[in-house]
């Protein structure tokens, strides 16, 4: 079976003579916008700075923790 998804294609959106967009084409435009934003988020989530955030937060937590007071007998 051939792949018919037309992945990452820029589809043309039709407009009516009065400047409005037909509903199916408006849905298509919305889905294309969502696809673009998801691709952008996916690239950011794989960024080394983003991936390192948990380690940096753990280091900050360790470095800012209050020291335990020693009890005197």
Secondary structure as a PSIPRED ss2 file (coil, helix, strand):
# PSIPRED VFORMAT (PSIPRED V4.0)

   1 X C   1.000  0.000  0.000
   2 X C   1.000  0.000  0.000
   3 X C   1.000  0.000  0.000
   4 X C   1.000  0.000  0.000
   5 X C   1.000  0.000  0.000
   6 X C   1.000  0.000  0.000
   7 X C   1.000  0.000  0.000
   8 X C   1.000  0.000  0.000
   9 X C   1.000  0.000  0.000
  10 X C   1.000  0.000  0.000
  11 X C   1.000  0.000  0.000
  12 X C   1.000  0.000  0.000
  13 X C   1.000  0.000  0.000
  14 X C   1.000  0.000  0.000
  15 X C   1.000  0.000  0.000
  16 X C   1.000  0.000  0.000
  17 X C   1.000  0.000  0.000
  18 X C   1.000  0.000  0.000
  19 X C   1.000  0.000  0.000
  20 X C   1.000  0.000  0.000
  21 X C   1.000  0.000  0.000
  22 X C   1.000  0.000  0.000
  23 X H   0.000  1.000  0.000
  24 X H   0.000  1.000  0.000
  25 X H   0.000  1.000  0.000
  26 X H   0.000  1.000  0.000
  27 X H   0.000  1.000  0.000
  28 X H   0.000  1.000  0.000
  29 X H   0.000  1.000  0.000
  30 X H   0.000  1.000  0.000
  31 X H   0.000  1.000  0.000
  32 X H   0.000  1.000  0.000
  33 X H   0.000  1.000  0.000
  34 X H   0.000  1.000  0.000
  35 X H   0.000  1.000  0.000
  36 X H   0.000  1.000  0.000
  37 X H   0.000  1.000  0.000
  38 X H   0.000  1.000  0.000
  39 X H   0.000  1.000  0.000
  40 X H   0.000  1.000  0.000
  41 X H   0.000  1.000  0.000
  42 X H   0.000  1.000  0.000
  43 X H   0.000  1.000  0.000
  44 X H   0.000  1.000  0.000
  45 X H   0.000  1.000  0.000
  46 X C   1.000  0.000  0.000
  47 X C   1.000  0.000  0.000
  48 X H   0.000  1.000  0.000
  49 X H   0.000  1.000  0.000
  50 X H   0.000  1.000  0.000
  51 X H   0.000  1.000  0.000
  52 X C   1.000  0.000  0.000
  53 X H   0.000  1.000  0.000
  54 X H   0.000  1.000  0.000
  55 X H   0.000  1.000  0.000
  56 X H   0.000  1.000  0.000
  57 X H   0.000  1.000  0.000
  58 X H   0.000  1.000  0.000
  59 X H   0.000  1.000  0.000
  60 X H   0.000  1.000  0.000
  61 X H   0.000  1.000  0.000
  62 X H   0.000  1.000  0.000
  63 X H   0.000  1.000  0.000
  64 X H   0.000  1.000  0.000
  65 X C   1.000  0.000  0.000
  66 X C   1.000  0.000  0.000
  67 X C   1.000  0.000  0.000
  68 X C   1.000  0.000  0.000
  69 X C   1.000  0.000  0.000
  70 X C   1.000  0.000  0.000
  71 X C   1.000  0.000  0.000
  72 X C   1.000  0.000  0.000
  73 X C   1.000  0.000  0.000
